[in-house]
């Protein structure tokens, strides 16, 4: 229960504060690719999820789904499509 409360609070903070989101992503990148990928997934979810992010960016949902389904095997090339 506490973890979902913490996650919901984090997503709300990311949604409301673009500067915090940028710092969050930068800090995660310093920790490594896996941390960055997880933070990027949080940022997309904070924007309303993959479908909403797709509509806002014009990036097809299938590309987002493909990138995020790669999990730990995500590549810089795949992640760069989202960025």
C-alpha positions as CSV (number, residue, x, y, z in Angstrom):
1,X,0.0,0.0,0.0
2,X,2.8,2.4,0.9
3,X,4.6,1.8,-2.3
4,X,1.6,2.7,-4.5
5,X,1.0,5.8,-2.4
6,X,4.7,6.8,-2.9
7,X,4.5,6.0,-6.7
8,X,1.3,8.0,-7.1
9,X,2.9,11.0,-5.3
10,X,6.0,10.8,-7.4
11,X,3.9,10.7,-10.6
12,X,1.8,13.6,-9.5
13,X,5.0,15.6,-8.7
14,X,6.5,14.8,-12.2
15,X,3.2,15.7,-13.9
16,X,3.0,19.1,-12.2
17,X,6.7,20.1,-12.3
18,X,8.6,19.9,-15.6
19,X,11.8,21.1,-13.8
20,X,11.5,18.3,-11.3
21,X,11.0,15.8,-14.1
22,X,14.1,17.0,-15.9
23,X,16.2,16.7,-12.7
24,X,14.6,13.2,-12.0
25,X,15.7,12.0,-15.5
26,X,19.2,13.5,-15.3
27,X,19.8,12.0,-11.9
28,X,18.5,8.6,-13.1
29,X,20.8,8.8,-16.1
30,X,23.8,9.4,-13.8
31,X,22.9,6.1,-12.1
32,X,22.9,4.2,-15.4
33,X,20.8,3.1,-18.3
34,X,18.4,0.9,-16.4
35,X,17.6,3.6,-13.8
36,X,17.1,6.1,-16.7
37,X,14.7,3.7,-18.5
38,X,12.6,3.3,-15.3
39,X,12.6,7.1,-14.7
40,X,11.6,7.6,-18.4
41,X,8.7,5.2,-17.9
42,X,7.6,7.1,-14.8
43,X,7.7,10.4,-16.8
44,X,5.6,8.8,-19.6
45,X,3.1,7.5,-17.0
46,X,3.0,11.0,-15.4
47,X,1.9,12.4,-18.7
48,X,-1.1,10.0,-18.7
49,X,0.4,6.8,-20.0
50,X,1.7,5.7,-23.4
51,X,-1.5,6.5,-25.3
52,X,-1.6,10.1,-24.0
53,X,2.1,10.5,-24.5
54,X,1.7,9.2,-28.0
55,X,-1.0,11.8,-28.8
56,X,1.1,14.6,-27.3
57,X,4.3,13.8,-29.1
58,X,3.0,12.2,-32.3
59,X,5.1,9.1,-31.6
60,X,3.1,6.0,-32.5
61,X,1.8,3.9,-29.6
62,X,3.4,0.8,-31.2
63,X,6.8,2.4,-31.0
64,X,6.3,3.3,-27.3
65,X,5.0,-0.2,-26.5
66,X,8.0,-1.8,-28.3
67,X,10.5,0.4,-26.4
68,X,8.9,-0.2,-23.0
69,X,8.4,-3.9,-23.6
70,X,12.1,-4.3,-24.0
71,X,12.5,-3.7,-20.2
72,X,16.1,-4.2,-19.1
73,X,17.1,-4.9,-22.7
74,X,16.1,-1.4,-23.8
75,X,18.8,0.2,-26.0
76,X,19.8,3.8,-26.4
77,X,18.4,3.7,-30.0
78,X,15.0,2.6,-28.6
79,X,15.0,5.1,-25.8
80,X,16.1,7.9,-28.1
81,X,12.9,7.4,-30.1
82,X,10.9,8.4,-26.9
83,X,13.2,11.4,-26.2
